[in-house]
Amino acid sequence: MISTFAEVTGDHQWIHIDEERARSGPFGHTIAHGYLILSMIPALLNEVLIVEQPGTRINYGLNRVRFITPVLEGSDVRLGASVSSVEAAGESWQIVLDVTMEIRDVVKPACVAQVVYRWYGA
C-alpha cells in the first residue's frame, strides 16, 4: 500500500520506500505516508459509523490533523470515532467527528483528526 501510494502521489521519499536506508533512519523501518494514513479514515470510518438513514456523506474537510506516531510498514491500525457536533447546513447536516487512528501494541496514536462531513438525505 505504501509503495502504491508513493507511485500515485509521486512522494518517493526514502523513509517510505527505501527499506535499506530506512533501517538506519530515525524509525529503523519504512513508514507510511501521513497522507496515506489520513486517506484511510473514510474507509475505516465505514466500519465504525453506522448510518441507518439513506443519503450521501460528502467529505467537507478537516478542522485539524496531527500525525503523532509514525506507522511502521506492516503495522495494524484501527480507527475510533466520536461525534463532536451535528448542525443544520442548508440542505444538509454538517457532522464533525473526532477520530483517532491507533496502532496495535503502540501507546500513542498514529493520527488524531477532526473530520467534517456534509450529510445529504435521500
Phi and psi restraints in degrees (value plus and minus 20) as a CYANA .aco file:
   2 ILE   PHI     -83.7   -43.7
   2 ILE   PSI     -65.8   -25.8
   3 SER   PHI     -83.4   -43.4
   3 SER   PSI     -61.4   -21.4
   4 THR   PHI     -83.6   -43.6
   4 THR   PSI     -62.8   -22.8
   5 PHE   PHI     -82.3   -42.3
   5 PHE   PSI     -61.4   -21.4
   6 ALA   PHI     -80.0   -40.0
   6 ALA   PSI     -62.5   -22.5
   7 GLU   PHI     -85.3   -45.3
   7 GLU   PSI     -65.5   -25.5
   8 VAL   PHI     -86.0   -46.0
   8 VAL   PSI     -59.9   -19.9
   9 THR   PHI    -114.4   -74.4
   9 THR   PSI     -34.5     5.5
  10 GLY   PHI      57.7    97.7
  10 GLY   PSI      -9.4    30.6
  11 ASP   PHI    -113.0   -73.0
  11 ASP   PSI      72.5   112.5
  12 HIS   PHI    -125.2   -85.2
  12 HIS   PSI      10.6    50.6
  13 GLN   PHI     -77.2   -37.2
  13 GLN   PSI     118.4   158.4
  14 TRP   PHI     -76.2   -36.2
  14 TRP   PSI     -52.4   -12.4
  15 ILE   PHI     -83.2   -43.2
  15 ILE   PSI     -39.2     0.8
  16 HIS   PHI    -117.0   -77.0
  16 HIS   PSI     -52.6   -12.6
  17 ILE   PHI    -143.8  -103.8
  17 ILE   PSI     -34.8     5.2
  18 ASP   PHI    -121.9   -81.9
  18 ASP   PSI      73.4   113.4
  19 GLU   PHI     -79.8   -39.8
  19 GLU   PSI     -60.7   -20.7
  20 GLU   PHI     -85.1   -45.1
  20 GLU   PSI     -69.9   -29.9
  21 ARG   PHI     -85.3   -45.3
  21 ARG   PSI     -58.4   -18.4
  22 ALA   PHI     -84.1   -44.1
  22 ALA   PSI     -49.3    -9.3
  23 ARG   PHI     -77.8   -37.8
  23 ARG   PSI     -53.7   -13.7
  24 SER   PHI    -117.8   -77.8
  24 SER   PSI     -13.3    26.7
  25 GLY   PHI    -104.9   -64.9
  25 GLY   PSI    -192.7  -152.7
  26 PRO   PHI     -86.2   -46.2
  26 PRO   PSI     -39.1     0.9
  27 PHE   PHI    -134.4   -94.4
  27 PHE   PSI     -24.5    15.5
  28 GLY   PHI      51.6    91.6
  28 GLY   PSI     -10.0    30.0
  29 HIS   PHI    -186.0  -146.0
  29 HIS   PSI     138.1   178.1
  30 THR   PHI     -88.0   -48.0
  30 THR   PSI     130.4   170.4
  31 ILE   PHI    -146.2  -106.2
  31 ILE   PSI     136.9   176.9
  32 ALA   PHI     -91.0   -51.0
  32 ALA   PSI     127.8   167.8
  33 HIS   PHI     -83.7   -43.7
  33 HIS   PSI     122.7   162.7
  34 GLY   PHI     -77.6   -37.6
  34 GLY   PSI     -61.5   -21.5
  35 TYR   PHI     -92.0   -52.0
  35 TYR   PSI     -43.1    -3.1
  36 LEU   PHI     -85.8   -45.8
  36 LEU   PSI     -66.7   -26.7
  37 ILE   PHI     -78.1   -38.1
  37 ILE   PSI     -65.4   -25.4
  38 LEU   PHI     -81.8   -41.8
  38 LEU   PSI     -59.7   -19.7
  39 SER   PHI     -89.9   -49.9
  39 SER   PSI     -36.7     3.3
  40 MET   PHI     -99.8   -59.8
  40 MET   PSI     -35.5     4.5
  41 ILE   PHI     -77.6   -37.6
  41 ILE   PSI     -69.8   -29.8
  42 PRO   PHI     -77.5   -37.5
  42 PRO   PSI     -63.4   -23.4
  43 ALA   PHI     -86.4   -46.4
  43 ALA   PSI     -63.4   -23.4
  44 LEU   PHI     -88.4   -48.4
  44 LEU   PSI     -53.3   -13.3
  45 LEU   PHI     -82.0   -42.0
  45 LEU   PSI     -53.6   -13.6
  46 ASN   PHI     -82.7   -42.7
  46 ASN   PSI     -40.9    -0.9
  47 GLU   PHI    -103.7   -63.7
  47 GLU   PSI     -41.6    -1.6
  48 VAL   PHI    -134.2   -94.2
  48 VAL   PSI     -35.9     4.1
  49 LEU   PHI    -127.6   -87.6
  49 LEU   PSI      98.1   138.1
  50 ILE   PHI    -129.1   -89.1
  50 ILE   PSI      99.8   139.8
  51 VAL   PHI    -137.0   -97.0
  51 VAL   PSI      97.0   137.0
  52 GLU   PHI    -109.7   -69.7
  52 GLU   PSI     -35.8     4.2
  53 GLN   PHI    -106.7   -66.7
  53 GLN   PSI     112.0   152.0
  54 PRO   PHI     -87.0   -47.0
  54 PRO   PSI     127.7   167.7
  55 GLY   PHI     142.4   182.4
  55 GLY   PSI    -186.4  -146.4
  56 THR   PHI    -149.0  -109.0
  56 THR   PSI     111.9   151.9
  57 ARG   PHI    -122.3   -82.3
  57 ARG   PSI     103.5   143.5
  58 ILE   PHI    -132.4   -92.4
  58 ILE   PSI     111.5   151.5
  59 ASN   PHI     -88.7   -48.7
  59 ASN   PSI      97.5   137.5
  60 TYR   PHI    -119.5   -79.5
  60 TYR   PSI     -39.6     0.4
  61 GLY   PHI     122.7   162.7
  61 GLY   PSI    -184.4  -144.4
  62 LEU   PHI    -152.1  -112.1
  62 LEU   PSI     119.1   159.1
  63 ASN   PHI    -108.7   -68.7
  63 ASN   PSI     -52.9   -12.9
  64 ARG   PHI    -182.4  -142.4
  64 ARG   PSI     133.3   173.3
  65 VAL   PHI    -166.3  -126.3
  65 VAL   PSI     117.7   157.7
  66 ARG   PHI    -156.5  -116.5
  66 ARG   PSI     111.3   151.3
  67 PHE   PHI    -120.0   -80.0
  67 PHE   PSI      82.7   122.7
  68 ILE   PHI    -109.4   -69.4
  68 ILE   PSI     -66.1   -26.1
  69 THR   PHI    -147.8  -107.8
  69 THR   PSI     109.7   149.7
  70 PRO   PHI     -82.1   -42.1
  70 PRO   PSI     124.4   164.4
  71 VAL   PHI    -117.8   -77.8
  71 VAL   PSI      89.3   129.3
  72 LEU   PHI     -87.6   -47.6
  72 LEU   PSI     122.9   162.9
  73 GLU   PHI     -73.1   -33.1
  73 GLU   PSI     113.8   153.8
  74 GLY   PHI      71.1   111.1
  74 GLY   PSI     -24.2    15.8
  75 SER   PHI     -93.5   -53.5
  75 SER   PSI     130.8   170.8
  76 ASP   PHI    -113.7   -73.7
  76 ASP   PSI     114.3   154.3
  77 VAL   PHI    -143.6  -103.6
  77 VAL   PSI     138.4   178.4
  78 ARG   PHI    -165.0  -125.0
  78 ARG   PSI     140.9   180.9
  79 LEU   PHI    -140.1  -100.1
  79 LEU   PSI     117.2   157.2
  80 GLY   PHI    -138.1   -98.1
  80 GLY   PSI     129.8   169.8
  81 ALA   PHI    -166.7  -126.7
  81 ALA   PSI     129.0   169.0
  82 SER   PHI    -158.8  -118.8
  82 SER   PSI     130.0   170.0
  83 VAL   PHI    -100.2   -60.2
  83 VAL   PSI     102.8   142.8
  84 SER   PHI    -108.5   -68.5
  84 SER   PSI     -63.5   -23.5
  85 SER   PHI    -181.5  -141.5
  85 SER   PSI     136.4   176.4
  86 VAL   PHI    -159.1  -119.1
  86 VAL   PSI     106.6   146.6
  87 GLU   PHI    -168.8  -128.8
  87 GLU   PSI     133.6   173.6
  88 ALA   PHI     -83.9   -43.9
  88 ALA   PSI     121.6   161.6
  89 ALA   PHI    -161.9  -121.9
  89 ALA   PSI      58.9    98.9
  90 GLY   PHI      46.9    86.9
  90 GLY   PSI    -141.2  -101.2
  91 GLU   PHI    -104.6   -64.6
  91 GLU   PSI     -15.9    24.1
  92 SER   PHI    -151.4  -111.4
  92 SER   PSI    -198.7  -158.7
  93 TRP   PHI    -136.3   -96.3
  93 TRP   PSI     116.5   156.5
  94 GLN   PHI    -116.7   -76.7
  94 GLN   PSI     103.6   143.6
  95 ILE   PHI    -136.7   -96.7
  95 ILE   PSI     102.4   142.4
  96 VAL   PHI    -128.6   -88.6
  96 VAL   PSI     105.2   145.2
  97 LEU   PHI    -138.0   -98.0
  97 LEU   PSI     116.5   156.5
  98 ASP   PHI    -112.6   -72.6
  98 ASP   PSI     100.6   140.6
  99 VAL   PHI    -139.9   -99.9
  99 VAL   PSI     128.0   168.0
 100 THR   PHI    -152.4  -112.4
 100 THR   PSI     102.3   142.3
 101 MET   PHI    -117.2   -77.2
 101 MET   PSI      99.6   139.6
 102 GLU   PHI    -125.5   -85.5
 102 GLU   PSI     134.6   174.6
 103 ILE   PHI    -132.1   -92.1
 103 ILE   PSI     113.3   153.3
 104 ARG   PHI     -75.8   -35.8
 104 ARG   PSI     111.8   151.8
 105 ASP   PHI      45.5    85.5
 105 ASP   PSI       1.6    41.6
 106 VAL   PHI    -142.6  -102.6
 106 VAL   PSI     113.0   153.0
 107 VAL   PHI     -89.5   -49.5
 107 VAL   PSI     -70.6   -30.6
 108 LYS   PHI    -103.5   -63.5
 108 LYS   PSI     124.5   164.5
 109 PRO   PHI     -90.6   -50.6
 109 PRO   PSI     140.3   180.3
 110 ALA   PHI     -94.2   -54.2
 110 ALA   PSI     -62.6   -22.6
 111 CYS   PHI    -172.4  -132.4
 111 CYS   PSI     120.3   160.3
 112 VAL   PHI    -143.8  -103.8
 112 VAL   PSI     118.8   158.8
 113 ALA   PHI    -171.1  -131.1
 113 ALA   PSI     137.7   177.7
 114 GLN   PHI    -136.2   -96.2
 114 GLN   PSI      92.0   132.0
 115 VAL   PHI    -123.3   -83.3
 115 VAL   PSI     127.1   167.1
 116 VAL   PHI    -141.7  -101.7
 116 VAL   PSI     107.6   147.6
 117 TYR   PHI    -141.6  -101.6
 117 TYR   PSI     133.6   173.6
 118 ARG   PHI    -130.9   -90.9
 118 ARG   PSI     110.5   150.5
 119 TRP   PHI    -129.5   -89.5
 119 TRP   PSI     100.7   140.7
 120 TYR   PHI    -129.4   -89.4
 120 TYR   PSI      97.9   137.9
 121 GLY   PHI     -87.5   -47.5
 121 GLY   PSI     140.7   180.7
